[in-house]
Amino acid sequence: MPDLSTNYLGLQLKNPIIVGSSGLTDSVEKIKNLEDMGVAAVVLKSLFEEEIIMEMEETIHTMTNQNFVFPETMDYMETVVKDDLLLKYLELIADAKKAVKIPIIASINCVSSQKWTYFAKEIEKAGADALELNLFFLPSDNLRGEKEIMETTFDIISKVKGKIHIPVALKISAFQSNLIRYVQHIDEAGVEGIVLFNRSWLPDIDVNQLVVSSGFVLSSPSDLGNTLRWVSMVSGRVNCDVVASTGIHDGAGLIKQLLAGAHACQIVSTLYINESSQIRKMTDELSKWMEVHEFNTIEEFRGRLSQANSGNPAAWERVQFMKHFRNFI
Ligand SMILES: Cc1cc2nc3c(=O)[nH]c(=O)nc-3n(C[C@H](O)[C@H](O)[C@H](O)COP(=O)(O)O)c2cc1C
């Protein structure tokens, strides 16, 4: 049997499948079931920066009658987290750690480095194996250009890394100008992992009601290509680990991402569509494929088709547009 283990954020994973942050990981029972179904790690559903700040401000206001929160007050609050939502999150980490053997990665959705970063320490104390920061900058703010986004990103990383010792991964959106530069900047700031990509909410229009409605929440296998392109291009250009997320629905998607250079893959939509038995199907498919191609370990083929290693870097670039679109008549 081939060895499916891989290393991500310094954590030894029994296979490259991680369940991504979502409602699939919001209780100990669900996490236990995912472990039983063969998953190697989970990322907990995200807490939002606003939730942390709001709850802390309420607590501080009750305790001190102040409306303004001084940074030193936040440091003091480290020892007195009282809010229900935050406590429940810390309890989920601690209880999950007791109930399962797989790594538990906590998650915070953030847009700034303001006030909330003290909570990273609480997450570490609760026993999380790592912290994933989901950075959400939709580039529609004309006051916040590339420079400001880079600065904010750097600030978030340095504040969080200054408070904790567990590994930190950044989950980013595909909508950034010059992604390679942005990712290299993140890497230089010292994170241990990068997750490509987060999935934005997609709007739609209801033509009967003439209102804005919600597009599909779940991804489809056709979303794989964008992630594959950037995993391939980023892999080998950064020191941190690279995780693929978005559009991985089956064993073939998993194998492609590993060939492009991913250390591991996060899956969500396929589990909503196909249920948790999909995890075993995907690891079985990977195992069989490795046998056929006579690979004993993932490291023997991981990144073989990344842009840096494929021997044909142009295969991932503009020339393909000319080749495949021009002849389409
Ligand atoms: C129902 C649902 C809830 C999600 N909740 C979160 C969340 O709380 N935090 C987060 O970082 N990503 C969240 N995501 C994004 C997923 O973690 C993942 O990045 C995205 O769905 C792409 O992976 P997929 O193609 O396998 O679905 C959510 C996705 C779905 C479908």
The ligand as an ORCA input file, in Angstrom:
! r2SCAN-3c Opt
* xyz 0 1
  C     -21.520     26.402      3.438
  C     -20.117     26.934      3.473
  C     -19.649     27.564      4.624
  C     -18.336     28.078      4.655
  N     -17.879     28.692      5.786
  C     -16.591     29.139      5.817
  C     -16.049     29.720      6.996
  O     -16.698     29.850      8.041
  N     -14.758     30.142      6.952
  C     -13.961     30.004      5.841
  O     -12.775     30.364      5.871
  N     -14.450     29.447      4.716
  C     -15.722     29.019      4.687
  N     -16.209     28.440      3.556
  C     -15.311     28.292      2.373
  C     -14.697     26.882      2.348
  O     -13.871     26.648      3.475
  C     -13.885     26.645      1.079
  O     -12.779     27.532      1.061
  C     -14.686     26.864     -0.203
  O     -15.978     26.320     -0.086
  C     -13.984     26.255     -1.399
  O     -13.830     24.853     -1.256
  P     -14.803     23.811     -1.986
  O     -14.715     24.076     -3.441
  O     -14.284     22.457     -1.605
  O     -16.180     24.056     -1.458
  C     -17.511     27.929      3.504
  C     -17.999     27.282      2.369
  C     -19.283     26.777      2.333
  C     -19.760     26.098      1.094
*
